[in-house]
């Protein structure tokens, strides 16, 4: 008698042979998605027979074998403990980006006015919506997510309404060219890969959300001067970068913010991942 445990074992083996780095997890997530249950319920039901032939599940397994990301197969991705909807029009949020939310939340909590914060290149809205949920409904911060992609903003709008209704403004625009300022905080995870960094694992995500000109630093070379004109005294900025860009990011920021506290912070893997800028308070 075929059980769900058998189904999971067979799917895991197929995904292992196809080269998935996480075959068991992939199989579990896809089976939970098709059955409409969580993993705890799946484990409880492993000895049971599957409901029908699970054609939809095997279709998703086949797509995963071809390399399609699990997040696009299910339409969901967990980020900062929240369930975000994602589509092929948006970058899949990565765990290392969660630090931007933590850093920004700490700075905004220390403010007692109505600080203005913009998440540039918001994509599916993961950073700015997570920030809104973390700060809570009563925090006075004005939170804005901007993107030049209308398709991405449509996904961000859905995530905003699901997770933080009424807390986040969304703007379609190129970087900060639309913004008059002043701003208290800017966060950004813009495209920063070079074309030669492409690998098959990136094939399904939108190229415009991954790659940038000028050795991958092109978007930040445009953004940081805009931040310099809009950020008020006492403000801050954090951007996610490729580790190879650390020295250029430092020199660019130091030239634009000569009185600011400039630092490169490392991610959990020990890589130089974040550029932070903190301006002194007015004297």
DOLUMSE-863933 format. One record per residue: residue number from 0; x, y, z of N, C-alpha, C in turn. Coordinates in Angstrom, 1 decimal. Example, Ala and Ser with C-alpha at 12.3 -4.5 7.8 and 13.67 -1.06 7.14 Angstrom:
REM residues 2
(site 0 (13.2 -5.7 7.8) (12.3 -4.5 7.8) (13.2 -3.3 7.8));
(site 1 (12.8 -2.2 7.1) (13.7 -1.1 7.1) (12.9 0.0 7.9));
END
This chain:
REM residues 283
(site 0 (0.8 -1.2 0.0) (0.0 0.0 0.0) (0.9 1.3 0.0));
(site 1 (0.7 2.1 -1.0) (1.5 3.3 -1.1) (1.0 4.3 -0.1));
(site 2 (2.0 4.9 0.6) (1.7 5.9 1.7) (2.3 7.3 1.3));
(site 3 (2.0 8.3 2.0) (2.6 9.6 1.7) (4.1 9.5 2.0));
(site 4 (4.5 8.7 2.9) (5.9 8.5 3.2) (6.6 8.0 1.9));
(site 5 (6.0 7.1 1.3) (6.6 6.5 0.0) (6.6 7.6 -1.1));
(site 6 (5.5 8.4 -1.2) (5.5 9.5 -2.2) (6.7 10.4 -1.9));
(site 7 (6.8 10.8 -0.6) (7.9 11.8 -0.3) (9.2 11.2 -0.6));
(site 8 (9.4 9.9 -0.3) (10.7 9.3 -0.5) (11.1 9.2 -2.0));
(site 9 (10.1 8.9 -2.9) (10.3 8.9 -4.3) (10.6 10.2 -4.9));
(site 10 (9.8 11.2 -4.4) (10.1 12.6 -4.9) (11.4 13.1 -4.5));
(site 11 (11.8 12.8 -3.2) (13.1 13.2 -2.7) (14.2 12.6 -3.6));
(site 12 (14.1 11.4 -3.9) (15.2 10.7 -4.7) (15.2 11.3 -6.1));
(site 13 (14.1 11.6 -6.7) (14.1 12.3 -8.0) (14.8 13.6 -8.0));
(site 14 (14.5 14.4 -7.0) (15.1 15.7 -6.8) (16.5 15.7 -6.5));
(site 15 (16.9 14.6 -5.7) (18.4 14.5 -5.5) (19.1 14.2 -6.7));
(site 16 (18.6 13.3 -7.6) (19.2 13.0 -8.8) (19.3 14.1 -9.8));
(site 17 (18.3 15.0 -9.7) (18.3 16.2 -10.6) (19.3 17.3 -10.1));
(site 18 (19.9 17.1 -8.9) (20.8 18.1 -8.5) (20.4 19.1 -7.5));
(site 19 (19.1 19.0 -7.0) (18.6 20.0 -6.0) (19.5 19.9 -4.7));
(site 20 (19.9 21.0 -4.2) (20.7 21.0 -3.0) (19.9 20.7 -1.7));
(site 21 (18.6 20.8 -1.8) (17.7 20.5 -0.7) (16.5 19.6 -1.1));
(site 22 (16.8 18.4 -1.6) (15.7 17.6 -2.2) (14.6 17.2 -1.2));
(site 23 (14.9 16.8 0.0) (13.9 16.4 1.0) (13.0 17.6 1.3));
(site 24 (13.6 18.8 1.6) (12.9 20.0 1.9) (12.0 20.4 0.8));
(site 25 (12.6 20.4 -0.4) (11.8 20.7 -1.6) (10.5 19.9 -1.8));
(site 26 (10.7 18.6 -1.6) (9.6 17.6 -1.7) (8.6 17.9 -0.7));
(site 27 (9.0 18.1 0.5) (8.0 18.4 1.6) (7.2 19.6 1.4));
(site 28 (7.9 20.7 1.0) (7.2 22.0 0.7) (6.2 21.8 -0.4));
(site 29 (6.6 21.1 -1.5) (5.7 21.0 -2.6) (4.5 20.1 -2.2));
(site 30 (4.7 19.0 -1.5) (3.6 18.2 -1.1) (2.7 18.9 -0.1));
(site 31 (3.2 19.7 0.8) (2.4 20.5 1.7) (1.5 21.5 0.9));
(site 32 (2.2 22.1 -0.1) (1.4 23.1 -0.9) (0.3 22.4 -1.6));
(site 33 (0.5 21.3 -2.2) (-0.6 20.6 -3.0) (-1.7 20.1 -2.0));
(site 34 (-1.3 19.6 -0.8) (-2.3 19.1 0.1) (-3.0 20.2 0.9));
(site 35 (-2.4 21.4 0.9) (-2.9 22.5 1.7) (-2.7 22.3 3.2));
(site 36 (-1.6 21.7 3.6) (-1.3 21.5 5.0) (0.1 22.0 5.4));
(site 37 (0.4 22.1 6.6) (1.7 22.5 7.1) (2.6 21.2 7.3));
(site 38 (3.9 21.4 7.5) (4.8 20.3 7.6) (4.5 19.4 8.8));
(site 39 (4.0 20.0 9.9) (3.6 19.2 11.1) (2.5 18.2 10.8));
(site 40 (1.5 18.7 10.0) (0.4 17.9 9.6) (0.9 16.8 8.6));
(site 41 (1.8 17.2 7.8) (2.3 16.2 6.8) (3.0 15.0 7.5));
(site 42 (3.8 15.3 8.5) (4.5 14.3 9.3) (3.5 13.4 10.0));
(site 43 (2.4 14.0 10.5) (1.4 13.2 11.1) (0.7 12.2 10.1));
(site 44 (0.6 12.7 8.9) (-0.1 11.9 7.9) (0.7 11.0 7.0));
(site 45 (2.0 10.9 7.3) (2.9 10.2 6.5) (2.5 8.7 6.3));
(site 46 (2.0 8.0 7.4) (1.6 6.6 7.2) (0.3 6.4 6.4));
(site 47 (-0.4 7.5 6.1) (-1.6 7.4 5.4) (-1.5 7.3 3.9));
(site 48 (-2.5 6.8 3.2) (-2.5 6.8 1.7) (-2.7 8.2 1.2));
(site 49 (-2.1 8.5 0.0) (-2.3 9.8 -0.6) (-3.7 9.9 -1.1));
(site 50 (-4.2 11.1 -1.1) (-5.6 11.4 -1.6) (-5.5 11.4 -3.2));
(site 51 (-5.7 10.4 -3.8) (-5.7 10.3 -5.3) (-4.3 10.1 -5.9));
(site 52 (-4.1 10.5 -7.1) (-2.9 10.2 -7.8) (-1.8 11.3 -7.6));
(site 53 (-2.2 12.5 -7.0) (-1.3 13.6 -6.8) (-0.6 14.1 -8.1));
(site 54 (-1.4 14.2 -9.1) (-0.9 14.6 -10.4) (-0.2 16.0 -10.3));
(site 55 (-0.9 16.9 -9.6) (-0.4 18.2 -9.5) (1.0 18.2 -8.8));
(site 56 (1.1 17.4 -7.8) (2.4 17.3 -7.1) (3.5 16.8 -8.0));
(site 57 (3.2 15.8 -8.8) (4.3 15.3 -9.7) (4.6 16.2 -10.8));
(site 58 (3.6 17.0 -11.2) (3.9 18.1 -12.2) (4.9 19.1 -11.6));
(site 59 (4.7 19.5 -10.3) (5.6 20.4 -9.7) (7.0 19.8 -9.4));
(site 60 (7.0 18.6 -9.1) (8.3 17.9 -8.9) (9.1 17.9 -10.2));
(site 61 (8.4 17.7 -11.4) (9.1 17.7 -12.7) (9.6 19.1 -13.0));
(site 62 (8.8 20.1 -12.6) (9.3 21.5 -12.9) (10.5 21.8 -12.0));
(site 63 (10.5 21.3 -10.8) (11.6 21.5 -9.9) (12.8 20.8 -10.4));
(site 64 (12.6 19.6 -11.0) (13.8 18.9 -11.6) (14.4 19.7 -12.7));
(site 65 (13.7 20.5 -13.3) (14.2 21.4 -14.4) (14.9 22.6 -13.8));
(site 66 (14.8 22.8 -12.5) (15.5 23.9 -11.9) (14.6 25.1 -11.5));
(site 67 (13.3 25.0 -11.7) (12.4 26.2 -11.3) (12.4 26.3 -9.8));
(site 68 (12.6 27.5 -9.3) (12.6 27.6 -7.8) (11.3 27.2 -7.1));
(site 69 (11.4 26.7 -5.9) (10.3 26.3 -5.2) (9.4 27.4 -4.9));
(site 70 (9.9 28.6 -4.6) (9.1 29.8 -4.3) (8.2 30.2 -5.5));
(site 71 (8.7 30.0 -6.7) (7.8 30.3 -7.9) (6.8 29.2 -8.1));
(site 72 (7.1 27.9 -7.7) (6.2 26.8 -7.9) (5.0 27.0 -6.9));
(site 73 (5.3 27.4 -5.7) (4.2 27.6 -4.7) (3.7 29.0 -4.7));
(site 74 (4.4 30.0 -5.2) (4.0 31.3 -5.1) (4.2 32.0 -3.8));
(site 75 (5.0 31.3 -2.9) (5.2 31.8 -1.6) (6.7 31.8 -1.2));
(site 76 (7.1 32.7 -0.3) (8.5 32.7 0.3) (8.4 33.3 1.7));
(site 77 (9.0 32.6 2.6) (9.0 33.1 4.0) (10.2 34.1 4.1));
(site 78 (9.9 35.2 4.7) (11.0 36.3 4.9) (10.7 37.0 6.2));
(site 79 (11.6 37.0 7.1) (11.5 37.7 8.4) (10.3 37.1 9.1));
(site 80 (10.0 35.8 9.0) (9.0 35.2 9.7) (7.6 35.4 9.1));
(site 81 (7.5 36.0 7.9) (6.3 36.3 7.3) (6.1 35.6 6.0));
(site 82 (4.9 35.3 5.5) (4.6 34.6 4.3) (4.4 35.6 3.2));
(site 83 (5.3 35.7 2.2) (5.2 36.7 1.1) (4.8 35.9 -0.2));
(site 84 (3.9 36.6 -0.9) (3.7 36.1 -2.3) (4.8 36.6 -3.2));
(site 85 (5.2 35.7 -4.1) (6.2 36.0 -5.0) (5.8 35.5 -6.4));
(site 86 (6.3 36.1 -7.5) (6.0 35.7 -8.8) (7.3 35.8 -9.6));
(site 87 (7.3 35.3 -10.8) (8.5 35.4 -11.7) (8.9 36.9 -12.0));
(site 88 (8.0 37.8 -11.7) (8.3 39.2 -11.9) (9.1 39.8 -10.8));
(site 89 (9.3 39.1 -9.7) (10.0 39.6 -8.5) (11.2 38.7 -8.2));
(site 90 (12.2 39.3 -7.6) (13.3 38.6 -7.0) (12.8 37.8 -5.8));
(site 91 (13.3 36.6 -5.6) (13.0 35.8 -4.5) (13.8 36.3 -3.3));
(site 92 (13.2 36.8 -2.2) (13.9 37.3 -1.0) (14.9 36.3 -0.4));
(site 93 (16.1 36.7 -0.1) (17.1 35.9 0.5) (17.2 36.1 2.0));
(site 94 (17.6 35.1 2.8) (17.7 35.3 4.2) (18.7 36.4 4.6));
(site 95 (19.8 36.6 3.8) (20.8 37.6 4.2) (20.2 39.1 4.2));
(site 96 (19.1 39.2 3.4) (18.5 40.6 3.3) (17.7 40.9 4.5));
(site 97 (17.4 40.0 5.4) (16.6 40.2 6.6) (17.4 41.2 7.5));
(site 98 (18.7 41.3 7.4) (19.5 42.2 8.3) (19.1 43.6 8.0));
(site 99 (18.7 43.9 6.8) (18.3 45.3 6.5) (17.1 45.7 7.3));
(site 100 (16.2 44.8 7.5) (15.0 45.1 8.3) (15.4 45.3 9.7));
(site 101 (16.3 44.4 10.3) (16.7 44.6 11.7) (17.4 45.9 11.9));
(site 102 (18.3 46.2 11.0) (19.1 47.5 11.2) (18.2 48.7 11.1));
(site 103 (17.3 48.7 10.1) (16.4 49.8 9.9) (15.4 50.0 11.1));
(site 104 (14.9 48.8 11.6) (13.9 48.9 12.7) (14.6 49.5 14.0));
(site 105 (15.8 49.1 14.2) (16.5 49.6 15.4) (16.6 51.1 15.3));
(site 106 (16.9 51.6 14.2) (17.1 53.1 14.0) (15.7 53.8 14.1));
(site 107 (14.7 53.2 13.5) (13.4 53.9 13.5) (12.8 53.9 14.9));
(site 108 (13.0 52.8 15.7) (12.5 52.7 17.0) (13.1 53.8 17.9));
(site 109 (14.3 54.2 17.6) (15.0 55.2 18.4) (14.5 56.6 18.1));
(site 110 (13.6 56.8 17.1) (13.1 58.1 16.7) (11.8 58.4 17.4));
(site 111 (11.6 59.6 17.8) (10.3 60.0 18.5) (9.5 61.0 17.7));
(site 112 (9.9 61.2 16.4) (9.1 62.1 15.5) (8.4 61.2 14.5));
(site 113 (8.2 61.6 13.3) (7.6 60.8 12.3) (8.7 60.6 11.2));
(site 114 (9.6 59.7 11.4) (10.7 59.5 10.4) (10.2 59.0 9.1));
(site 115 (10.8 59.4 8.0) (10.5 59.0 6.7) (11.5 58.0 6.2));
(site 116 (11.0 56.8 5.8) (11.9 55.7 5.3) (11.4 55.3 3.9));
(site 117 (12.4 55.1 3.0) (12.1 54.6 1.7) (12.9 53.3 1.4));
(site 118 (12.3 52.3 1.0) (12.9 51.1 0.5) (13.0 51.2 -1.0));
(site 119 (14.2 51.4 -1.5) (14.3 51.6 -3.0) (14.5 50.2 -3.7));
(site 120 (13.7 50.0 -4.7) (13.8 48.7 -5.4) (13.0 47.6 -4.6));
(site 121 (11.8 48.0 -4.2) (11.1 47.1 -3.1) (10.8 45.8 -3.6));
(site 122 (10.6 45.5 -4.9) (10.3 44.2 -5.4) (8.9 43.8 -4.9));
(site 123 (8.9 42.6 -4.3) (7.7 42.1 -3.7) (7.3 42.7 -2.4));
(site 124 (8.1 43.7 -2.0) (7.8 44.5 -0.7) (8.3 43.8 0.5));
(site 125 (9.2 42.8 0.4) (9.6 42.1 1.6) (10.2 42.9 2.7));
(site 126 (11.1 43.9 2.3) (11.8 44.7 3.3) (10.8 45.7 4.0));
(site 127 (10.1 46.5 3.2) (9.3 47.5 3.8) (8.1 47.0 4.5));
(site 128 (7.5 45.9 4.0) (6.4 45.3 4.7) (6.8 44.7 6.0));
(site 129 (7.9 44.0 5.9) (8.5 43.4 7.2) (8.8 44.5 8.2));
(site 130 (9.3 45.6 7.7) (9.6 46.7 8.6) (8.3 47.2 9.2));
(site 131 (7.2 47.4 8.4) (6.0 47.8 9.0) (5.4 46.9 10.0));
(site 132 (5.5 45.6 9.8) (5.0 44.6 10.7) (5.8 44.7 12.0));
(site 133 (7.1 44.8 11.9) (8.0 44.8 13.0) (7.8 46.0 13.9));
(site 134 (7.6 47.2 13.3) (7.4 48.4 14.0) (6.0 48.4 14.7));
(site 135 (5.0 47.8 14.0) (3.7 47.8 14.6) (2.8 49.0 14.1));
(site 136 (1.5 48.9 14.2) (0.6 49.8 13.7) (0.7 51.2 14.3));
(site 137 (1.2 51.3 15.6) (1.2 52.6 16.2) (2.4 53.4 16.0));
(site 138 (3.4 52.8 15.4) (4.7 53.6 15.1) (4.4 54.6 14.1));
(site 139 (4.9 55.9 14.3) (4.5 57.0 13.4) (5.4 57.1 12.1));
(site 140 (6.2 56.1 11.9) (7.1 56.2 10.7) (6.3 56.2 9.4));
(site 141 (6.7 57.0 8.5) (6.1 57.0 7.1) (7.0 56.1 6.3));
(site 142 (6.4 55.0 5.8) (7.1 53.9 5.1) (6.7 53.9 3.7));
(site 143 (7.7 53.9 2.8) (7.5 53.9 1.4) (8.3 52.9 0.7));
(site 144 (7.7 52.1 -0.2) (8.5 51.2 -1.1) (8.4 51.7 -2.5));
(site 145 (9.5 51.8 -3.2) (9.5 52.3 -4.6) (10.1 51.2 -5.5));
(site 146 (9.7 51.2 -6.7) (10.3 50.3 -7.7) (9.9 50.9 -9.1));
(site 147 (10.8 50.6 -10.1) (10.4 51.1 -11.4) (9.6 50.1 -12.2));
(site 148 (9.4 48.9 -11.6) (8.6 47.8 -12.2) (7.2 47.8 -11.7));
(site 149 (6.2 48.1 -12.6) (4.8 48.1 -12.2) (4.4 46.7 -11.8));
(site 150 (5.0 45.7 -12.5) (4.6 44.3 -12.2) (5.0 43.9 -10.8));
(site 151 (6.2 44.3 -10.4) (6.7 44.1 -9.1) (5.8 44.8 -8.0));
(site 152 (5.5 46.0 -8.3) (4.7 46.8 -7.4) (3.3 46.2 -7.2));
(site 153 (2.8 45.5 -8.2) (1.5 44.9 -8.1) (1.6 43.7 -7.1));
(site 154 (2.7 43.0 -7.1) (2.9 42.0 -6.1) (3.1 42.6 -4.7));
(site 155 (3.9 43.7 -4.6) (4.1 44.4 -3.3) (2.8 44.9 -2.8));
(site 156 (1.9 45.3 -3.6) (0.6 45.8 -3.2) (-0.2 44.7 -2.5));
(site 157 (-0.2 43.5 -3.1) (-0.9 42.4 -2.5) (-0.3 42.0 -1.2));
(site 158 (1.0 42.0 -1.1) (1.6 41.7 0.2) (1.4 42.7 1.2));
(site 159 (1.3 44.0 0.8) (1.0 45.0 1.8) (-0.4 44.8 2.3));
(site 160 (-1.4 44.6 1.5) (-2.7 44.4 2.0) (-2.9 43.2 2.8));
(site 161 (-2.1 42.1 2.5) (-2.2 40.9 3.3) (-1.6 41.1 4.7));
(site 162 (-0.5 41.8 4.8) (0.4 41.8 6.0) (0.4 43.1 6.7));
(site 163 (0.3 44.2 6.0) (0.4 45.5 6.7) (-0.5 46.5 6.1));
(site 164 (-1.8 46.3 6.0) (-2.7 47.2 5.4) (-2.7 48.6 6.0));
(site 165 (-2.6 49.6 5.1) (-2.6 51.0 5.5) (-1.3 51.5 6.0));
(site 166 (-0.2 50.7 6.0) (1.0 51.1 6.7) (2.1 51.4 5.7));
(site 167 (2.0 51.1 4.4) (3.1 51.3 3.4) (2.5 52.0 2.2));
(site 168 (3.3 53.0 1.8) (3.0 53.7 0.5) (3.8 53.1 -0.6));
(site 169 (3.3 52.9 -1.8) (4.1 52.4 -2.9) (4.1 53.4 -4.0));
(site 170 (5.3 53.5 -4.6) (5.6 54.5 -5.6) (6.3 53.9 -6.8));
(site 171 (5.9 54.2 -8.0) (6.6 53.7 -9.2) (7.5 54.8 -9.6));
(site 172 (8.8 54.6 -9.6) (9.8 55.6 -10.0) (11.2 55.0 -10.1));
(site 173 (12.1 55.8 -10.7) (13.4 55.4 -10.9) (14.3 55.8 -9.7));
(site 174 (14.7 54.8 -8.9) (15.5 55.1 -7.7) (14.8 56.1 -6.9));
(site 175 (15.5 57.3 -6.6) (14.9 58.3 -5.7) (14.6 59.6 -6.6));
(site 176 (14.6 59.5 -7.9) (14.4 60.7 -8.7) (13.0 61.3 -8.5));
(site 177 (12.1 60.5 -8.0) (10.7 61.0 -7.7) (10.6 61.7 -6.4));
(site 178 (11.6 61.6 -5.5) (11.4 62.0 -4.1) (12.0 63.4 -3.9));
(site 179 (11.2 64.2 -3.2) (11.7 65.5 -2.8) (12.4 65.6 -1.5));
(site 180 (12.2 64.6 -0.6) (12.8 64.6 0.7) (12.2 65.6 1.6));
(site 181 (12.9 65.8 2.8) (14.0 65.1 3.2) (13.7 63.7 3.7));
(site 182 (14.6 62.8 3.8) (14.4 61.4 4.3) (15.3 61.2 5.6));
(site 183 (14.8 60.3 6.4) (15.5 59.9 7.6) (16.2 58.5 7.4));
(site 184 (15.7 57.7 6.5) (16.3 56.4 6.4) (16.0 55.9 4.9));
(site 185 (17.1 55.3 4.3) (17.0 54.7 3.0) (17.5 53.3 3.1));
(site 186 (16.8 52.3 2.6) (17.2 51.0 2.6) (17.1 50.5 1.1));
(site 187 (18.0 49.6 0.7) (18.0 49.2 -0.7) (18.7 47.9 -0.9));
(site 188 (18.1 47.0 -1.6) (18.8 45.8 -2.1) (18.6 45.8 -3.6));
(site 189 (19.4 46.6 -4.2) (19.3 46.7 -5.7) (20.1 45.6 -6.4));
(site 190 (19.9 45.4 -7.7) (20.7 44.5 -8.4) (22.2 44.8 -8.3));
(site 191 (23.0 43.8 -8.0) (24.4 44.1 -7.8) (25.4 43.0 -8.4));
(site 192 (24.8 42.1 -9.1) (25.6 41.0 -9.7) (26.2 41.5 -11.1));
(site 193 (27.4 41.0 -11.4) (28.0 41.1 -12.7) (27.4 40.1 -13.6));
(site 194 (27.3 40.3 -14.9) (26.8 39.3 -15.8) (27.6 38.0 -15.8));
(site 195 (28.9 38.0 -15.5) (29.7 36.8 -15.4) (29.4 36.0 -14.2));
(site 196 (28.6 36.5 -13.2) (28.3 35.8 -12.0) (27.0 34.9 -12.2));
(site 197 (26.5 35.0 -13.4) (25.3 34.2 -13.7) (25.6 32.7 -13.5));
(site 198 (24.6 32.0 -13.0) (24.7 30.5 -12.9) (23.3 29.9 -13.0));
(site 199 (23.1 28.7 -13.3) (21.8 28.1 -13.6) (20.8 28.3 -12.5));
(site 200 (21.2 28.5 -11.3) (20.3 28.7 -10.2) (19.5 30.0 -10.3));
(site 201 (20.0 30.9 -11.1) (19.4 32.3 -11.3) (18.6 32.4 -12.6));
(site 202 (18.5 31.3 -13.3) (17.9 31.3 -14.6) (16.4 31.7 -14.6));
(site 203 (15.7 31.5 -13.5) (14.3 31.7 -13.5) (13.9 33.1 -13.0));
(site 204 (14.9 33.8 -12.4) (14.5 35.1 -11.8) (14.8 36.2 -12.8));
(site 205 (14.1 37.3 -12.7) (14.2 38.4 -13.7) (15.6 39.0 -13.7));
(site 206 (16.2 39.0 -14.8) (17.6 39.5 -15.0) (17.7 41.0 -14.5));
(site 207 (16.7 41.8 -14.7) (16.8 43.2 -14.3) (16.8 43.3 -12.8));
(site 208 (16.4 42.3 -12.0) (16.4 42.3 -10.6) (17.7 41.7 -10.0));
(site 209 (18.6 41.3 -10.9) (19.8 40.6 -10.5) (21.1 41.3 -10.9));
(site 210 (21.1 41.8 -12.1) (22.4 42.2 -12.7) (22.4 43.8 -12.9));
(site 211 (23.6 44.3 -12.7) (23.8 45.7 -12.8) (25.1 46.0 -13.7));
(site 212 (25.1 47.2 -14.3) (26.3 47.5 -15.1) (27.4 48.0 -14.2));
(site 213 (28.5 48.4 -14.8) (29.7 48.9 -14.1) (30.1 48.0 -13.0));
(site 214 (30.5 46.8 -13.4) (30.9 45.7 -12.4) (30.0 45.4 -11.3));
(site 215 (28.7 45.6 -11.6) (27.6 45.3 -10.6) (27.3 46.5 -9.7));
(site 216 (28.0 47.6 -9.8) (27.8 48.7 -8.9) (27.1 49.9 -9.5));
(site 217 (26.6 49.7 -10.7) (26.0 50.8 -11.5) (24.8 51.4 -10.8));
(site 218 (23.9 50.6 -10.2) (22.7 51.2 -9.6) (23.1 52.0 -8.4));
(site 219 (24.0 51.4 -7.6) (24.4 52.2 -6.4) (25.2 53.4 -6.7));
(site 220 (26.0 53.4 -7.8) (26.7 54.6 -8.2) (25.7 55.7 -8.5));
(site 221 (24.5 55.4 -8.9) (23.5 56.4 -9.1) (22.7 56.7 -7.9));
(site 222 (22.4 55.7 -7.1) (21.6 55.9 -5.9) (22.3 56.7 -4.8));
(site 223 (23.5 56.4 -4.5) (24.1 57.1 -3.3) (24.2 58.6 -3.5));
(site 224 (24.5 59.2 -4.6) (24.5 60.6 -4.7) (23.1 61.2 -4.5));
(site 225 (22.1 60.5 -4.9) (20.7 60.9 -4.6) (20.4 60.9 -3.1));
(site 226 (20.9 59.8 -2.4) (20.7 59.8 -1.0) (21.4 60.9 -0.3));
(site 227 (22.6 61.3 -0.8) (23.4 62.4 -0.2) (22.6 63.7 -0.3));
(site 228 (21.8 63.9 -1.3) (21.0 65.2 -1.4) (19.7 65.1 -0.6));
(site 229 (19.3 63.9 -0.2) (17.9 63.8 0.4) (18.0 63.5 1.9));
(site 230 (19.1 62.9 2.4) (19.2 62.4 3.7) (19.4 63.6 4.7));
(site 231 (18.6 63.7 5.7) (18.8 64.8 6.6) (19.7 64.4 7.8));
(site 232 (20.2 65.4 8.5) (21.1 65.2 9.6) (20.5 64.1 10.6));
(site 233 (21.3 63.2 11.1) (20.8 62.2 11.9) (20.2 61.0 11.2));
(site 234 (20.2 61.1 9.9) (19.6 60.0 9.1) (20.6 58.8 8.8));
(site 235 (20.0 57.8 8.2) (20.9 56.6 8.0) (20.5 55.9 6.7));
(site 236 (21.4 55.1 6.2) (21.2 54.4 4.9) (21.9 53.0 5.1));
(site 237 (21.2 52.0 4.6) (21.8 50.7 4.5) (21.5 50.0 3.2));
(site 238 (22.5 49.5 2.5) (22.3 48.8 1.2) (23.1 47.5 1.2));
(site 239 (22.5 46.5 0.5) (23.1 45.2 0.4) (24.0 45.2 -0.9));
(site 240 (25.2 44.7 -0.8) (26.2 44.7 -1.9) (26.8 43.4 -2.1));
(site 241 (27.5 43.2 -3.2) (28.3 42.1 -3.4) (29.6 42.3 -2.6));
(site 242 (30.1 41.2 -1.9) (31.3 41.4 -1.1) (32.5 42.0 -1.9));
(site 243 (32.6 41.7 -3.2) (33.7 42.2 -4.0) (33.6 43.7 -4.2));
(site 244 (32.5 44.3 -3.9) (32.3 45.8 -4.0) (32.5 46.6 -2.8));
(site 245 (33.0 45.9 -1.7) (33.1 46.6 -0.4) (34.0 47.8 -0.5));
(site 246 (35.2 47.7 -1.1) (36.1 48.9 -1.1) (35.5 50.0 -1.9));
(site 247 (34.9 49.7 -3.0) (34.3 50.8 -3.9) (33.2 51.4 -3.1));
(site 248 (32.4 50.6 -2.5) (31.2 51.1 -1.7) (31.7 52.1 -0.6));
(site 249 (32.8 51.7 0.1) (33.3 52.5 1.1) (33.9 53.8 0.6));
(site 250 (34.6 53.8 -0.5) (35.2 55.0 -1.0) (34.1 55.9 -1.6));
(site 251 (33.1 55.4 -2.2) (32.0 56.2 -2.7) (31.3 56.9 -1.6));
(site 252 (31.0 56.1 -0.6) (30.2 56.7 0.5) (31.0 57.7 1.3));
(site 253 (32.3 57.5 1.5) (33.1 58.5 2.2) (33.2 59.8 1.4));
(site 254 (33.3 59.7 0.1) (33.4 61.0 -0.7) (32.0 61.7 -0.6));
(site 255 (30.9 61.0 -0.6) (29.6 61.7 -0.6) (29.2 62.1 0.8));
(site 256 (29.6 61.4 1.9) (29.2 61.7 3.2) (30.5 61.8 4.1));
(site 257 (31.2 62.9 3.9) (32.5 63.1 4.6) (32.4 63.1 6.1));
(site 258 (31.2 63.5 6.6) (31.1 63.6 8.1) (30.3 62.4 8.6));
(site 259 (29.9 61.5 7.8) (29.1 60.4 8.2) (30.0 59.2 8.8));
(site 260 (29.3 58.4 9.5) (29.9 57.1 10.0) (29.7 56.0 9.0));
(site 261 (30.7 55.6 8.3) (30.6 54.7 7.2) (31.2 53.4 7.6));
(site 262 (30.5 52.3 7.3) (31.0 51.0 7.7) (30.5 49.9 6.7));
(site 263 (31.3 48.9 6.6) (30.9 47.6 5.9) (30.6 46.6 7.0));
(site 264 (29.4 46.0 7.0) (29.1 45.0 7.9) (29.0 43.6 7.2));
(site 265 (29.3 42.6 8.0) (29.4 41.2 7.4) (28.1 40.5 7.7));
(site 266 (27.8 39.6 6.8) (26.6 38.7 7.0) (27.0 37.5 7.8));
(site 267 (26.0 36.6 8.0) (26.3 35.5 8.9) (27.3 34.5 8.4));
(site 268 (27.6 34.6 7.1) (28.6 33.8 6.5) (30.0 34.5 6.6));
(site 269 (30.1 35.7 7.2) (31.3 36.4 7.3) (31.7 37.2 6.1));
(site 270 (30.8 37.4 5.1) (31.1 38.1 3.9) (30.7 39.6 4.1));
(site 271 (31.4 40.5 3.4) (31.1 41.9 3.5) (29.9 42.2 2.6));
(site 272 (28.8 42.3 3.3) (27.5 42.3 2.6) (26.7 43.6 2.7));
(site 273 (27.0 44.4 3.7) (26.1 45.6 3.9) (27.0 46.9 4.0));
(site 274 (26.6 47.9 3.3) (27.2 49.3 3.5) (26.2 50.0 4.4));
(site 275 (26.7 50.6 5.5) (25.8 51.4 6.3) (26.4 52.8 6.4));
(site 276 (25.5 53.8 6.4) (25.9 55.2 6.5) (25.0 55.8 7.6));
(site 277 (25.7 56.5 8.5) (25.0 57.2 9.6) (25.5 58.6 9.7));
(site 278 (24.5 59.5 9.6) (24.9 60.9 9.6) (24.8 61.4 11.1));
(site 279 (25.6 62.4 11.5) (25.6 62.9 12.8) (24.3 63.7 13.0));
(site 280 (23.8 63.8 14.2) (22.7 64.6 14.6) (23.1 66.1 14.5));
(site 281 (22.2 67.0 14.2) (22.5 68.4 14.1) (23.0 68.9 15.5));
(site 282 (23.9 69.7 15.5) (24.5 70.3 16.8) (23.8 71.6 17.1));
END
